[in-house]
């Protein structure tokens, strides 16, 4: 749990951590209750908590009869939260290769989103995910302006967010395609699917480091692709 907390705040970003815990700002907020944490800190904190909760609940439900089997309730909760939080750090307390396909797919999404801005983690960042989500919601509601936490988001920021998303999507797709060519021998192994390559690639591009266990079996070309990612 100590590691979980450290990883969470590491992925939250230094600017957000300073804004939340700086003694001067804490005293100022206590003295003036109307003052709140900054807009960027709200995005980092709320979306990080949301992703952790979503990942933990899904892990608890999807892996209850698999990697969580035989554990106590506290053990199951601990493992579920730990694996959800460490989507940015690469730590694991279970064999990733034994995790079921549905949860592996969820972990791919969590690693793709990654951590927050000014943090030590990778991924498209929670800020990018937040802006894109707000823009999609505004489009569905027929609004011309993207808003988030009662703040208007400029079209320039929206465009940058979609540019980051496109860069990560295209980059991952190209590398996965190349891995399908160079790592045909892995796909031919019993029990291995393209999801193993997708997980390996997204983990690399998100600077996570988790693997289903195929890293050592990668060809020289495959290792170069993963290293570049």
N, C-alpha and C positions, 0 to 999 in steps of 0.2 A: 504493500500500500504506500510505503514511503517512496519507492521508485515510481509508482503510478502518479503520485502527486507531483514529483519532480518533473516527470516527463510531460504532464499536462501543462505545467507552467512554462516549461521549456518550449513547448509548441505554441503557447499563447503569445509569446513575443515579449521582448524586453520592454518596449515602450508601454505595452498594456500592463505589465507587471509593475513598472514604476508608477504608472498612473493610478493603479488600484491601491498599492501598498506604501507609496511615498508618505512618510509621516506628516510632512507639511500639507500635502493635499488631503490626507485623511482628516487632519484637524480643521482644514478649511471647509470640507464637506460637512463635518459635524457642527461647525459654527454656522454655516449657511446651508441648510438642508435642501434648498432649491438647486444648489450646484450638483451636477452629476458627473460621472466618468465621461471621458471624451467619446465622440461618435465612433472613432476607429476602435476604441477599447470595447465599446458595446458590441460591435460586430464580432470582434475576436472572441470575447467572453461568451456571449449568448450562443453564437453558432458553434463554438467549440464544445460547450456544455451539451447542446442539442445533438451534435454528432456522437459524442461519447454515450449519451443516454440511448440514442437510436441503435448504435452499434452494440451496446451492452445487452439491451433487450432482445435484439435479433440473435445475438450469440447464445444467450441463455435459452431462448426458445428453440432455435435450430440445432443446437449442439447438445441438448439435454440428454439425449440417449446415445451420444457419440463420445466426444472428447470430455464431456462433463460427467459421464456415467460413473457412479460409485463415489462421487464427492458429496460432502455435506452441503447444505444450503448455502452456508457462508463461503465454502470453497467454490461453489458454482458461481456465486455473485462476484467473488474476488477474481476468478479466472476470466469471467465475462467482461468485467470492467477493465481489467488489465489488458486484455487483448484488444479491446476497443480503443483504449487510450494510446497504446503503443503502436497505432497505425502509422506514426511518424518516426518512431525510434528504432524499430527492428527487434525489440525484445520479444521473447515468447516463452510461455510456461507450458505450452502443449506442442505436440508435433504438428507443425503446419500441414504436413503432407497427409495427415489423417483427418483433417477437417473436411466436412462434407462440402459438396459442390455449391449449394446455395450460400453457405457462409463464406466460402472462398470468393464468390462473386461479390458479396457485400464488402469484404475486406479490400477487394480491388477498387471499389468505388470510394471507400474511405481513404485508401492510400492515394488515389487520384486527386481527391480534394486536398488532403494533406493538412498542414498546420496554418498558423496565422502569419501575417506580415511581421517583419523584424524578428522572426524566431529562427531557431536552428533547424527547422524542418523544411521539407520540400512540398511538392504538389502545386496545384493551381492557386492555393491559399483560400482561407475561409472568406476573405474579403471579396475575391473574385466570384466565389460561389454565391455569396450573399447578394452581390450586385446583379448577377445573372438571374438568380431566383426572383429578385424584386422586379427586374425588367420583364420576365416571363409572366409574373402575376399581373403587372400593369397592362401587358398586352392582352391577357385573358379578360381583364376587367374593362378593356377598351380605353384605358387612360393614355394620354400623350406624354405624361411625365412620370419618370421612374422615381419612386420614393421609398425610403427605408428609415424606420424609426422617426417618422414625421420630418425627415430631411430629404430634400430634392437631390437626386444624383444627376450630375451633368451628363450630356450625351457623350462627351469625350471620355469620361470614366467608364461608361457603359461599353463604348467601342473598345477601349483598352482591355476590359474584362473579357469580352468575346474574342479579342485577339490572343490573349493568354490561353483561353480555352481551346481555340483552334490550333495554336502551336502545340499544346500538349496532346490533343487528339490526333493530329496528323503525325506528330513525332512518334507517338506510341504505335499507331497503325503501321507506319513504315517499318519500324523496328520489329514489330510482331510478324509482319510479312517476311522480313529477312530471316528471322529466327525459324519460321516455318520451313524455309529452304535449307538453312544450315543445320537445323536440329531435327531433321527427318528421323534420325535414329532414336531420338527420345520419344517422338510421337509413335514410333513403332513398338515401344516398350509396353508391356501389359499394364493396364491401369493408368497409363499416361494419356492426357488429352491436350488439346490446344490451350485449355484453361491454365495448365501448368506454365506454358510459355507466356501467356498474357499476364499471369500473376508475377512471374519473374521480371518481365519487362516493366510493368507499372511500378513494381517495387523499386526497381533500379532508378527509373526516371523521377520517382518521388523521393529518392534518397532514403528509402526505408531500410532495406536490407533483409526483409523476410523472404523465405523461399520454401517451396514445397519439397525441396530436396534434390533438385536437378542441377544445381550450380556446378557441382563437381563433374557432371556428365556432359557439360557444354563443350562444344568443339572450340578450337582456337578462334574461329570467326565469331562464334556465338559469345565467347567471353569478351571479345573486343566490342561487340555491339552493346552488351550489357555495361561494360566499363564506360563507353562513350555516353550511354544513357544516364 
